[in-house]
């Protein structure tokens, strides 16, 4: 703890916790003995952080968030597992994030610059990328992979072991039970693939030619058997976005893929 660390008198910081420079801990927070807070982390009131939890610099956590508590897995027997949260995340009210389990590698990891809106849940052994946005009350089950730049709409659920590729967008009130290709647009109560996330791609400055190539590739992939078609396309000259999609489809997973609506 450094001289510029500010801890409210009502907060409890247990012996062993490590606090970086400029950390602020608000009223009635409870910080466990194995917690590490990076420089400039700011906790509002009533934040509880436990377990072997590391939080990156300049992350802000808002009231009543519960971070690093035991995973919601009946097989968990108190084994030594971790939660790692990157830098500059915004974790809003009532968010819960759990550490890993021995059956899933022992680590839940969250990248940088994410926004986790009120009442979101990130389950055990998940891998969340950079610049991910989970809108209010999104529930991400255990062992999920959410790559960079994904947006998940409010009140959506992500089934355990599902992968969501980079740049995909999940519409509100969707139940996602299968893998989502990079840059896909998903919506409907029992979610189906609804083309490409054109809004996100355009925001990233993707050219019309690249969009046309990606759209044509997606149509071709869903015109036949998905994995054999992707394998066939691997031998062709593809742009980086198409190649990313092919690599994702052919990557390790025991889930199927969402099909077009």
C-alpha positions in Angstrom: 0.0 0.0 0.0 1.3 3.5 -1.0 0.8 6.9 0.5 -1.7 7.8 -2.2 -4.0 4.8 -1.5 -7.4 5.8 -0.1 -9.4 3.4 2.0 -12.6 4.3 3.7 -12.6 3.6 7.4 -15.6 1.3 7.1 -13.9 -0.9 4.5 -12.2 -4.2 5.4 -8.9 -5.0 3.7 -7.5 -8.3 5.0 -3.8 -8.8 5.6 -2.0 -10.1 2.6 -4.0 -8.1 0.0 -1.8 -6.2 -2.4 -2.8 -2.7 -3.4 -1.1 -0.7 -6.2 -0.5 3.1 -6.4 -3.6 5.3 -6.2 -6.1 2.6 -5.3 -9.4 3.9 -3.9 -11.6 1.6 -1.8 -15.0 3.0 -0.8 -17.3 2.4 2.1 -18.2 -1.1 3.3 -16.0 -2.9 0.8 -14.4 -6.2 1.7 -11.1 -7.3 0.2 -9.8 -10.8 0.8 -6.2 -11.7 1.6 -5.2 -13.0 -1.8 -6.6 -10.1 -3.8 -4.2 -7.9 -5.9 -5.5 -4.5 -7.1 -3.5 -2.8 -9.8 -2.6 0.9 -9.9 -5.5 3.3 -10.0 -8.2 0.7 -9.3 -11.3 2.3 -7.9 -14.0 0.5 -5.9 -17.2 2.2 -5.0 -19.2 1.2 -1.9 -20.1 -2.4 -0.9 -17.8 -4.2 -3.4 -16.8 -7.7 -2.3 -13.6 -9.3 -3.8 -12.4 -12.6 -2.7 -10.3 -15.6 -3.7 -7.1 -15.5 -5.7 -8.2 -12.5 -7.8 -6.0 -10.0 -9.8 -7.5 -6.8 -11.1 -5.7 -4.7 -13.7 -4.9 -1.0 -13.6 -7.6 1.7 -13.7 -10.5 -0.8 -13.5 -13.6 0.6 -11.8 -16.0 -1.5 -9.9 -19.4 -0.2 -8.8 -21.6 -0.9 -5.8 -22.6 -4.5 -4.8 -20.4 -6.3 -7.3 -19.2 -9.7 -6.1 -15.9 -10.7 -7.6 -13.9 -13.8 -7.2 -16.3 -15.7 -4.9 -16.6 -19.5 -5.2 -17.8 -20.8 -8.6 -21.3 -21.9 -9.0 -20.3 -25.5 -9.7 -21.4 -28.4 -7.4 -18.2 -30.2 -8.3 -16.0 -27.4 -6.8 -14.3 -28.6 -3.6 -12.3 -25.5 -2.7 -9.4 -26.2 -5.0 -6.8 -23.4 -5.7 -8.1 -21.5 -8.7 -7.9 -17.9 -10.0 -9.7 -15.0 -11.6 -7.7 -12.5 -13.7 -9.3 -9.2 -14.8 -7.4 -6.9 -17.1 -7.0 -3.2 -17.2 -9.5 -0.3 -17.6 -12.6 -2.4 -17.3 -15.9 -1.0 -16.0 -17.8 -3.5 -13.8 -21.2 -2.1 -12.9 -23.6 -2.8 -10.1 -24.4 -6.4 -9.0 -22.0 -8.0 -11.5 -20.7 -11.4 -10.5 -17.5 -13.0 -11.8 -16.3 -16.4 -10.6 -12.8 -18.0 -10.6 -12.0 -21.2 -12.5 -12.4 -24.8 -11.4 -9.9 -27.7 -11.6 -12.0 -29.3 -14.3 -11.8 -26.3 -16.5 -8.1 -25.3 -16.2 -8.4 -23.4 -12.9 -8.6 -19.9 -14.5 -11.2 -17.4 -15.5 -9.6 -14.6 -17.5 -11.1 -11.3 -18.6 -9.3 -9.0 -21.0 -8.9 -5.2 -21.1 -11.3 -2.3 -21.7 -14.6 -4.2 -21.2 -17.9 -2.9 -20.1 -19.9 -5.3 -17.9 -23.3 -3.6 -17.2 -25.5 -4.1 -14.2 -26.3 -7.7 -13.0 -24.1 -9.5 -15.6 -22.6 -12.9 -14.7 -19.4 -14.4 -15.9 -19.1 -18.1 -15.0 -16.1 -20.2 -14.0 -13.4 -21.0 -16.5 -14.5 -18.4 -19.1 -12.2 -16.6 -21.4 -13.4 -13.1 -22.2 -11.4 -10.9 -24.7 -10.7 -7.2 -25.0 -13.4 -4.5 -25.5 -16.2 -6.9 -24.8 -19.6 -5.4 -23.8 -22.1 -7.4 -21.8 -25.3 -5.5 -21.6 -27.5 -5.6 -18.5 -28.3 -9.1 -17.0 -26.3 -11.1 -19.5 -25.5 -14.6 -18.1 -22.4 -16.3 -19.5 -22.2 -19.9 -18.3 -19.0 -21.8 -17.5 -16.2 -22.6 -20.0 -17.4 -20.1 -22.6 -15.0 -18.2 -24.9 -15.9 -14.7 -26.0 -13.4 -13.2 -28.3 -12.4 -9.5 -28.8 -15.0 -6.8 -29.7 -18.1 -8.9 -29.0 -21.3 -7.2 -27.9 -24.0 -9.3 -26.1 -27.4 -7.7 -25.8 -29.3 -7.4 -22.6 -31.0 -10.4 -20.9 -29.2 -12.9 -23.2 -27.8 -16.2 -22.1 -24.7 -18.0 -23.3 -24.7 -21.8 -22.9 -21.7 -23.4 -21.3 -18.8 -24.3 -23.6 -20.1 -21.9 -26.4 -17.5 -19.9 -28.4 -18.4 -16.5 -29.8 -16.0 -15.2 -32.5 -14.4 -11.8 -32.7 -16.7 -8.9 -33.6 -20.0 -10.8 -33.3 -23.1 -9.1 -32.0 -25.8 -10.9 -30.0 -29.2 -9.3 -30.0 -31.1 -8.8 -26.8 -33.1 -11.6 -25.3 -31.2 -14.3 -27.2 -30.4 -17.8 -25.9 -27.2 -18.8 -27.6 -26.7 -22.6 -27.5 -24.1 -23.1 -30.3 -20.9 -21.4 -31.5 -21.1 -18.1 -33.3 -18.7 -17.3 -36.2 -16.6 -14.1 -36.1 -18.5 -11.0 -37.1 -21.8 -12.8 -37.0 -25.1 -11.1 -36.1 -27.3 -13.3 -33.9 -30.9 -12.7 -32.7 -34.2 -14.3 -31.8 -35.3 -15.9 -28.5 -33.8 -19.2 -29.5 -30.9 -17.5 -31.3 -30.1 -18.0 -35.0 -27.5 -16.5 -37.2 -28.8 -13.4 -39.0 -25.9 -12.6 -41.3 -23.0 -10.3 -40.4 -22.6 -7.7 -37.7 -22.4 -5.0 -40.4 -22.6 -2.1 -37.8 -19.6 -3.4 -36.0 -17.6 -4.1 -39.1 -18.3 -0.6 -40.5 -17.3 1.0 -37.2 -13.9 -0.7 -37.5 -13.4 0.8 -41.0 -13.7 -2.5 -42.9 -13.9 -1.7 -46.7 -16.8 -2.6 -48.9 -14.7 -5.1 -50.8 -13.8 -6.9 -47.6 -17.5 -6.9 -46.5 -18.5 -8.3 -49.8 -15.9 -11.1 -49.6 -17.0 -11.9 -46.0 -20.7 -12.0 -47.0 -20.0 -14.3 -49.9 -17.9 -16.6 -47.8 -20.6 -16.8 -45.2 -23.3 -17.6 -47.8 -21.0 -20.3 -49.3 -20.3 -21.9 -45.9 -24.0 -22.2 -45.1 -24.8 -23.5 -48.6 -23.4 -26.9 -47.7 -21.9 -28.9 -44.9 -20.1 -26.2 -42.7 -16.9 -27.9 -41.7 -16.1 -29.7 -45.0 -16.8 -26.5 -46.9 -14.5 -24.5 -44.6 -11.8 -27.1 -45.1 -12.2 -26.8 -48.8 -12.0 -23.0 -48.7 -8.7 -23.2 -46.6 -6.9 -24.1 -49.8 -8.0 -20.9 -51.5 -6.6 -17.4 -51.4 -8.7 -15.6 -48.7 -8.6 -12.2 -47.1 -7.8 -11.9 -43.4 -11.4 -11.7 -42.2 -12.5 -14.8 -44.2 -9.4 -16.7 -43.0 -10.3 -15.8 -39.4 -13.7 -17.2 -39.9 -12.4 -20.4 -41.4 -9.9 -20.9 -38.6 -12.6 -20.4 -36.1 -14.9 -22.9 -37.7 -12.1 -25.5 -37.9 -10.9 -24.8 -34.4 -11.4 -27.1 -31.4 -15.0 -27.3 -30.2 -17.6 -29.8 -29.2 -20.4 -27.5 -30.1 -22.3 -27.1 -33.3 -22.7 -23.7 -35.0 -25.7 -21.4 -35.1 -27.4 -21.6 -38.5 -29.1 -18.8 -40.5 -32.6 -17.9 -39.5 
